[in-house]
Amino acid sequence: MSRKRALMVVAVLAAVVAGVILVTRAGPERSAAAPRPSASPAPPQRVVLPGRPGDTARITDSTQVKAPDGSTWNGIDTLFVQMMIVHHTQALAMAELAPQRAADPELRAFADRIRTGQGLEIDYYRTWLRTRKLPEDATGHDHTTMAGMQSPEAMAALAAATGAGFDRMFVTMMTAHHQGALQMGNDVVKGGTDEQLREVAGEMLIEQGIEIQRMAALG
């Protein structure tokens, strides 16, 4: 993704988010866990570059090295990927409740789409970390502070709900969850250096913006 295209994505998403906020504020219910600010960017990752036989290994940071595919990355890219694995995993946990608990067949179909799409994205993010020999867990980062993450109490309440009550709670919580993803995705589109990852993030932002609008119609 070129820098010009990335800036265009940010502008489009800003308009989507503004419209979404107006829609969700008009709703009768609010999530038990409101969106939180996105996390601060992580510092560059320390990378050990082994030398040739007999040479001393060199330690540098991730902004100075390339992945096997030739791309470079920075701490913003790394933290985004690590956080999105956890973030998407919670979305999958919510979506997996829908087949047995949702009353609206359209909501069940929508949840199934989330399970398929975000499951594939988690696979991509894990591969991204593995090819760069980076850990899946962000050391010292409290995942509960991520934007849009739902509290254990809210998740338990959703798991106990059924029928129309489940549907309303699902829409409220998943909308807040998606809004959090928009915040984190904007961070990497604006500040990341991995062009392919920024393109993936930009596509995710557009898709989740559309899904938020879809949930507003379902709610």
N, C-alpha and C positions, 0 to 999 in steps of 0.2 A: 504493500500500500504506500503510495507517495505521500509526502507531507501535506500536499494540497488536498488529497483525498481524505486524509485523516482529519484535517481541519473541517472539511465539509461534513464528515460523519459526526464530529462533535457538535457542529451547529445544528444539524438535523435532530440529533438526540436531545439537545437542550430544549428544542421546541416540543419534542415528544414528552419529555419529562415534565415540562411546564403544564402541558395539557393534562397529563396523567394526574398531577397533583391536584388540579382543579376538580377532576372527576372524583378522585378518591376522597377529597375533603367533603364532597357533597353527600357521601354515603352515610348511612345511619350508624355504622359500627366502625370501630377502630381496632387495630391489632393489639393484642396484649403486649407485644414487643415491638415498639415503634422503630423505624430505621435509625441506625446509629451512624455517626460519621465514618467514612472509610478510613482504613488504617494508614498510618504514616509509611512512606516508602522505606523499604529495607535498604541497608547499605550494600554496596557491591559484595558479591560472594567471593571468599578467598578460594583460589584455585591453585592446585599444585601441578606444575608442568614438568613431567619427568624429562631428564636430559638423555643424551645418548649414553651407551654403556661407558661407565667410568666418569661421566659428568655429574655435577651436582644438580639436583632438582631446583627449579625456580618457582618461587611463590609470587603470584600476581593477583589481580582481581578480575571479576567476570566482565568488566567493561573493556578489557584489553585482550580477550581471547575470543575464538570463534568455535561454534558448535560444529559437529561433523557435517551439517548441511551448509556450512559456510556463513551462517548468521551470527551476529553478535547479540549480546543481551546485557541488561543491567539489573540493579537491585529491584527496580520497579517491576520489571518483567517477572522476576523470580517470585517476588511476594504475591503478585497477582495470581500466578499459576497455583502457588501453594494454597492461597486463600480460596480460590474458586473450586478446588477439589472438595474442600470442606463445605463450602457454600452450596455447591450443587448436590452434595451428598444429603444435606438436609432437605433440599427440594425434592429429591427422590423419595426420601422417607415420607414426606407429606403426600406426594403423588401416589405412592403405593397403598395408601389408606383408601383412596377413592373408589376402587372397584367394588368393595364390599360395603361402603358407607354412604356414598353419594346418592342423592335422589335423582338428580338431573343427569340423563344419559349424555348430554352434551358436555357436562363437566367431567364425566368419567372419560370421555374420548379426549378431552383437553388434557387431563392428567396423564393419560397414556402417551400423548405426544411429548409431554415434559419428560417422562421416564425414558423415552427413546432418545430424544435429542440431547438431554443433559448427560445421560449415560455415555453417549459417544464422545461428548466434550471432555468428560472426566478421563476417558481413555487417552485422548489427545494430550491433555495436560500431564498425565503421568508419563507418557512417552517423552514429552518435552523435557521433563526433569531428568528422566533416566538417561537420555542421550547426552546430557550435560553433566552427568554424575552429581546431581544436586539432590538433597534430601526432600522428601515429600512434606515433611513437617517444618514449619517456620519456627526455628528455635527461639524460645522466649516470647512468642506471640500468643496473646489470648484471643482465641477464635470467637469467643462470645461477644467481643467488641466489634465484630465485623458488621458493616451496614446491612440491615435487613434480616440479620439472624434472629430466629425466634427462640424464646426462652424455653427451658425444659418444661415449665408449667404450661405454657401455651401449646407445646407439642403434645403434652399429656391430655390437655383439654380437647384438642383436635382428635386424638386417638379414641376418646370416649364418646365423641359426638356421632350422630347418625342422621340420615335424612336431610331435610331442608336446613336444619341447624348446622350440620356438617358443611353443607354447600356454602352457606354464608361465611362461616369461619374460615373455610379453605380459601375462598376468594380474597378475604381480607388479609390473611396471613401471607398467601402466595404473592399478592400484589406488593406488600411491603418487602417481601423477599426479593422480588424482581427489581424493585426500586433501588435496593441496596446493591444489586449486581450492576445496575446502570452507573452508580457512583464509582464502583471499583473499576469497571470497564473504561470509563472516561479517564481515570488516572493513567492507565497503561496506554491508551490511545494517544494521550497528550505527552506522556513522559517516557514511555518505553523505547527501546532501540531495536528490538527484534521486529523486523518489518512483517514477517509472516504472522507472528503472534498478534501484532497490532491489527492486522487484517481480520484474523479470527475473532478478536475482541470486538472490532467494529461490527462484524456480522452478528455476533451475539447480542450486542446492544440494540441493533435494529430489530432483531427477532424478539427480544424480550420486551421492547417497547410496544411492538404489535400485540404480544400476548397480554400485556397489561390492559390495553384497550379492549381486547377480547374478553378478559375477565370482568371489566366494567360492564360489558353487555350481558354477561352471564349473571352477574350479581343483581 
